[in-house]
C-alpha cells in the first residue's frame, strides 16, 4: 500500500494569518481614509485659489476694458468700507473659468450662485491694493472665508 503525503495548513496557522491580516487592515483602512480626506481638502483649496485668481483676472480685464458685457456693472471698491462680490456663475458666464466639480462627488458641481469671490480694498497699502477672498460651496463643504466678520460693517457695491 502506497502512503499518501497530504500537506495542509493547521488551524493555528490559519488563525495566525487571519489575525495578522486583521491588524494590517485595521491600520491600512484608516490611513487610506485620512489620505482621501487630505486629498479632497487640497482639491477644495485649489478650487478656492482658482476662484480668486479668476476674479483677479476678471477685475483686471474690467479696469482695462470697460466695454465687455461682464464689466459693465463691475467696479473695484474705492473706500475701505466697500467690497464687491463676484459669483462663480458670473465668472463662468464671462468665460473666466469653467464650472468646478465637487471633489467629493465628481458627478456634481459647486454652487454657482452661493460660491463667490469678494474683493476688499486693502487699507494698509497706499497705492490701493486689493485683497481677494473665496467662498466656495460644494455639497457639504463651505470655505472658511464665507463668514468673515469684517464684512459685517462694510457695504457691498453692485
C-alpha positions, 0 to 999 in steps of 0.5 A: 500500500502506497502512503499518501503525503497530504500537506495542509495548513493547521488551524493555528496557522490559519488563525495566525494569518487571519489575525495578522491580516486583521491588524494590517487592515485595521491600520491600512483602512484608516490611513487610506481614509485620512489620505482621501480626506487630505486629498479632497481638502487640497482639491477644495483649496485649489478650487478656492485659489482658482476662484480668486485668481479668476476674479483677479483676472476678471477685475483686471480685464474690467479696469482695462476694458470697460466695454465687455458685457461682464464689466459693465456693472463691475467696479473695484471698491474705492473706500475701505468700507466697500467690497464687491462680490463676484459669483462663480456663475458670473465668472463662468458666464464671462468665460473666466473659468469653467464650472468646478466639480465637487471633489467629493462627488465628481458627478456634481458641481459647486454652487454657482450662485452661493460660491463667490469671490469678494474683493476688499480694498486693502487699507494698509497699502497706499497705492490701493491694493486689493485683497481677494477672498473665496467662498466656495460651496460644494455639497457639504463643504463651505470655505472658511472665508464665507463668514468673515466678520469684517464684512459685517460693517462694510457695504457691498457695491453692485 
